[in-house]
Amino acid sequence: MPGGKPATGLSLLLSCEHGGNVVPAALRACFTGHEEVLRSHRGLDIGALDLFRKLVPWGVHAPFAPRSRLCIELNRSESHPKLFSEFTRALPTRAKQELLAFHRGYWNDFTGQVAERISAEVRVVHVAVHSFTPVLDGVRRTVDIGLLYDPARPMEKAFCAAWAKAIRAHLPGMAVHMNQPYKGISDGFPTALRKQFPIGYSGIELEVNQRFARHGHMDATLARALRESLREVLQDPPEGA
């Protein structure tokens, strides 16, 4: 990736919780006859993994999950009622424990990376890469790019405002909105990390409309603009970020 490194004292961590729709062999029977669902936006965030790979800069710790969210939802806490989908909710206890071990491993590994940086007095900016379906329940969404954050956290608010401005400079006319099409404070991985790290951590969820994705690949112009705008903000972070 062209360009320099993030500003001193700032570390970017990327993640992609819904990158794939792989189903382990032991669970394939749960999805027999539902292969189309696995290929839909319910099975994965279409185009998100391609975008994630194009954003990964500078050797940051950047895990992604190839397993379908319909096995277990990595962007939900263990107490969330939809942690398991309708396809895995009725699994035997042992099978569900194995899925929970996968969930915990993913969360614990990333949390350890955050803790390591914060203990070294390095501020963490975590960008979780997602995409969303253009039409939900018959309603067409008008958002092109959403930046989700906690409005009560000044660092997140300042970073997202700067990033949105930079995105619009690269992509004039793009509908970039804050906390749309979802709320940044909903139950999820960044929300849990904010509770664990009230200081030194900023959690942002990048949501891109799947209308920009074709055959699993995100539009190259959009991906490049997101990459370059993110680089610009990291190199010259706004006051308070």
N, C-alpha and C positions, 0 to 999 in steps of 0.2 A: 504494500500500500504506500503511495507517495505521501510525503509530508513527514513531520517530525513526531515527537512523542508528546504525551499529555503533559500539562504543566506539572512542575515539581510538586510533590506532595499530593498528587491526585492519581488515582488508579481506576481504570475502566475494567469492569468485569461484565462479560456478556453471558447470557444464557438463552436457551430455546427449549421450553418445556413441552411444546407440542409439535416437534419437528418431523415426526414420522408416524407411520401407521402400522408398524410391525407388531405382530401378535406372536408371542412365544408358542412353540409347538404344543405345550401342555394346555393352552387355552384356545386352540383353534376351533375345537368343537363348540365353544360358546358363540362363535361368530358364523357358523355354518348357515348359509342362506342370507347372511347380512353383509356380504362382501362390498356391496355398493355403499353401505353406510360407512364402512372403513375408509372408502375412497373419497368420501364427502368431507365437508368442513367439520362434521362431527367427529370424524376419525383422526383428523390432523389439521394443523393450521397450514393451509395450502400456500406454498411459496415462502413460508417463513424460514425454513431451513436454508434455502438458497440465499435469501437475504442475509440471514445470520452469518453464513460463511463469507459473504462479501463484506460484512462489517467487521469481522474478526481482525483486529490490527495488533501489531506490536507484541505478539505472543502472549496476550492476556489469557487468564484462566477462563475458558469458554466452553462449558459442557452443553451438550444437547441430548435430547431424549429421542431415540428412534422408535421407542415403543408407543403404541397408540394410547391416546388419552382415555380411550374407552376401556382399557385394561384397568388403569388407575390414574386419577387426575393429579398430575404433579403440581399444578398451580392451585391446589386447594390444600388446606390444612387437614390433618387426620380426623378432626372432629366434624368436617363438613359433610352434610347429608348426601352430597353427590360425589364423594370421593371415589366410590365405585359406580360404574354405569349399570344400566339395566341388564347388561350382558354378563357382568361379573358379581353383581350384588349377592346372588344366591350361591356363590361358590362355597365349598367346604372351608372350614376355618383354616386348615393348613395351607390351602392355596391362597387364601386372602392374606395370611401372614407372610407368605413369600412375596406377594405384591407390596405389602407394607414395608418389607425389608428393602425392596428396590426403591420405594418412595423415600424412606429414611436415609438410605445411602446417598441418594442424589442430593437431598437437602443438607445432610451433614457435611458432605464433601464441600459443597459451595459455601456453607456457613463457616467452615474452617478457613477457607480462603479469605473471606471477609474479616474474620477475627484476626487472622495473621497480619493483615494490612493495617487494620485499626490499631492493633497493639504496637505497630511500628510507627504510629502517628501519621499514617497515610489515609487520606480521605478516599472513600470508595464511592464511585458512581456505578451502579448496577443497571444495565439496560437489558430487560427481558424482551426478546423479539417474538412478536406474535402477528397473526393476520386474522381478519374477520370476514365473514360472508357478506356479500353486497346486499343481499335480500334476506331478511329474517321475518318469519311469520307473515310473509306477503308484503312487508314494508321495505321499500328501497332506502338504504342508508346513504346520506349525502356526504358523509365524512370520507375523505381520502386517506388522511393520516391522523392518528390519534396519539397523543402523548399523555399517559396516565401517571398521576402523582398524587401525593397527599397535600392538599392546600394548606394544611397546618404546619408544613415543614418548609421554611423559607428557602433552604438550599435547593430543594427539589423544584419549587416554584420558579426560582431564578434561572435554574439550568434549563427547564423546559421552555421558559419564555425566550431565552437566548437561542435555543435549538430551533424552536418554531420560526423565529425570525430568520435564522440562517437557511432553513429549509425553503422558506418562501422566496428568499433571494435566489436560490438555485432553481426553484420550480414556481415561477410566478403563476398565480391563479389556482394553485393547489389548495384544496380545502383542508387546512391543518387546524385541528381543534384540540382543546385541552379537556381531559377526562371525558372523552367520547370515543367510541360508542359505549364505553363502560366507565364506571367510577374507579378512580385510582385507589380508593380506600376499601374496596371490596375484599373479601377473604381471598388470599392468594400468597404466593411466595414472597414478593416484596413486602407485603403487609406484615407478614410474620417476621421478616428480617428487620423491619423498622422497630418492632417491639423489642427485639433482642439487642438491637444496636441503635439506641435513641440518639447517639452522637457519632458522627463520622461516616454514616451510611446514608446514601441517597438511592432510593429505588424508583426506577422509571420503567414503565411498560410501553414499548413501541408497538402500536397497532396499525397495520397497513391493510387497506381494502383489497380483498382478493380479486377484484376486477383487474388489478395490475399484474396478476399472475397467469402464466400460460404454461400448461404441462409441467407444473411444479417449479417453474422458474419465475422469479420476480422481474418485472420490467427493468432492463439494464440502466436506463436513464434515471429512473427513480432510485434504484439501488445506489448508483454512483452519487447522486445528490445527497442521499441520506448519509452515506459514508463520508463524503467531503464535509458536509455541514457538521456532522458529529466531530470530525477531526478538528474543525475550526473552533468549536466551542470548548473542546478539551484543551486545546493549546492556549486559549485565551478565555478562561472561564469568567462568567459574570461576577460582579461583586456579590458576595454572600453565598456563592455556590460551592 
